[in-house]
Amino acid sequence: MKTYLECLPCFVRQALDAVRLVTDEPAVQEQVLRQVLAELGRIDLGWNPPQMGQKIHRLVREVAGVKDPYREVKKRFNNAALKIYSKMRELVIESEDPLEAAIRMAIAGNIIDFGVNGTLREGDLEETINGCLDADFSGLQVDAFGRAVNDAEEILYIADNAGEIVFDRLLIEQLPIAKITVAVKGSPVINDATMEDAMLAGLPKIVEVIDNGFDAPGVILESCSQSFRDRFEKADLIIAKGQGNYETLSDADKNIFFMLKAKCPVIAQHIGCATGTSLLFRKRPTAITGNL
Amino acid sequence: MKTYLECLPCFVRQALDAVRLVTDEPAVQEQVLRQVLAELGRIDLGWNPPQMGQKIHRLVREVAGVKDPYREVKKRFNNAALKIYSKMRELVIESEDPLEAAIRMAIAGNIIDFGVNGTLREGDLEETINGCLDADFSGLQVDAFGRAVNDAEEILYIADNAGEIVFDRLLIEQLPIAKITVAVKGSPVINDATMEDAMLAGLPKIVEVIDNGFDAPGVILESCSQSFRDRFEKADLIIAKGQGNYETLSDADKNIFFMLKAKCPVIAQHIGCATGTSLLFRKRPTAITGNL
């Protein structure tokens, strides 16, 4: 997916959110914002949005001299998710359709996205997770997903955010774990999950977890490590969580299920759904319009 | 009031709204956005926001070759306001406190602000106006305003937007019109009222109407015409409508009542109220905090 003009004000807002998180120094905040504005004035709109996102967040980290601005935020949301994990696990197991229940929770966890909403609180998370089993999720291709998982031999589950990854575990536990490898980011960007978060969620105890060797808030294949690219190539089913992975993989020639909450109006329009829709769909947006 | 970092993403969004209104040509839209981003990268944050607003909207008009991008929008909202004018006038006259009722309507009309909300519809206006007499308006210094009007000899009423100016008329009719001069913008910018809109509202039939000779979405005194500056100087009471006039006159050394809906969080914070508050207050924000 390319970058749309609507993404430009959002990039500026994202840069401001990020730099405010790392420093109270107005001069540093101003310097970052000015550099981001200058970069945006020269942006290649053929890029997908996470390519610019990466540039912005690298700039914030460099200018502010902070390696992981969202470290505290990630910790808070990992803890909030872990606090309700057991209760949610029980709800999934006792549910009439555990696979769908786990899918709903994994998607609900996708609200933890500081690229989109820099003011999310733990209370919002709990509310969303608690309500997700009764919510109206009309965009889920649960049966097709179940069949695809059964048919696949090697599944690459590309995670999105810290905190959210705890709810991904609920879903992964409903899948044949021997087939599954989970991929996280190679190093910190926004609140995206890295190996540290996967470990906090206890994922390496049940499946293989790899990182993609890069720091974009999505999967920019040509920049990822060779070992990640090999695993991506070899997998016969990709499960891609969240907006950043949709933005970067929507045109990839692979068997992909995207699983996300379409929080951004530009992405929602690209998919062909209303903003806010919870989705699990096989790759081609055009093929799923009827289901939305 | 100076420009805050939060204003930067908002300027980009405003430029996009404006250029989308004048052209469907992606190349022109992109050109304007790139120029605005480059300008913003060099912005003097000591400027008040309408100084940048003026630059942006001039650029949009120049690049797109359209003299008044908001002409249709202004016409639509003038008509929507005129359609309910008689009914509202009756409500004001029959009200227990006609001055406060008229103030409420003049402030409610201030939602017609395409700098803040580019997707407002006529239905939203009717809803707001119809509800304004019962709404909780806690930030109105009605008695102090009434006394100031009585004490003044020459009142300059600085209007804000088209459509809104019809509701300003309702308030002006409650004031001693012999003391009042109304000022509008010298030429089009966003949906700000110009002489054409004042005439549609029938204002020149009841008071003197002048223009300020300039096209900023606020009053940048040093750029206004000499005749406007003379009137501003001579007036012993200024009534300034809307956010743009607050942004440009909040530091002016005059006897000013500001009347606005604080739609923007930066302005609300500057005033010291919650976003969305309806306000009528004498100049010094610090002096009114207790009333909000």
HADDOCK unambig.tbl for C-alpha pairs under 7 A between the chains (distance, minus, plus):
assign (segid A and resid 9 and name CA) (segid B and resid 9 and name CA) 4.69 0.50 0.50
assign (segid A and resid 9 and name CA) (segid B and resid 10 and name CA) 6.85 0.50 0.50
assign (segid A and resid 9 and name CA) (segid B and resid 12 and name CA) 5.16 0.50 0.50
assign (segid A and resid 9 and name CA) (segid B and resid 13 and name CA) 5.40 0.50 0.50
assign (segid A and resid 10 and name CA) (segid B and resid 9 and name CA) 6.85 0.50 0.50
assign (segid A and resid 12 and name CA) (segid B and resid 9 and name CA) 5.16 0.50 0.50
assign (segid A and resid 13 and name CA) (segid B and resid 9 and name CA) 5.40 0.50 0.50
assign (segid A and resid 34 and name CA) (segid B and resid 41 and name CA) 4.52 0.50 0.50
assign (segid A and resid 35 and name CA) (segid B and resid 41 and name CA) 6.89 0.50 0.50
assign (segid A and resid 37 and name CA) (segid B and resid 37 and name CA) 5.43 0.50 0.50
assign (segid A and resid 37 and name CA) (segid B and resid 38 and name CA) 6.58 0.50 0.50
assign (segid A and resid 37 and name CA) (segid B and resid 40 and name CA) 6.66 0.50 0.50
assign (segid A and resid 37 and name CA) (segid B and resid 41 and name CA) 5.07 0.50 0.50
assign (segid A and resid 38 and name CA) (segid B and resid 37 and name CA) 6.58 0.50 0.50
assign (segid A and resid 38 and name CA) (segid B and resid 38 and name CA) 5.63 0.50 0.50
assign (segid A and resid 38 and name CA) (segid B and resid 41 and name CA) 5.44 0.50 0.50
assign (segid A and resid 40 and name CA) (segid B and resid 37 and name CA) 6.66 0.50 0.50
assign (segid A and resid 41 and name CA) (segid B and resid 34 and name CA) 4.52 0.50 0.50
assign (segid A and resid 41 and name CA) (segid B and resid 35 and name CA) 6.92 0.50 0.50
assign (segid A and resid 41 and name CA) (segid B and resid 37 and name CA) 5.10 0.50 0.50
assign (segid A and resid 41 and name CA) (segid B and resid 38 and name CA) 5.45 0.50 0.50
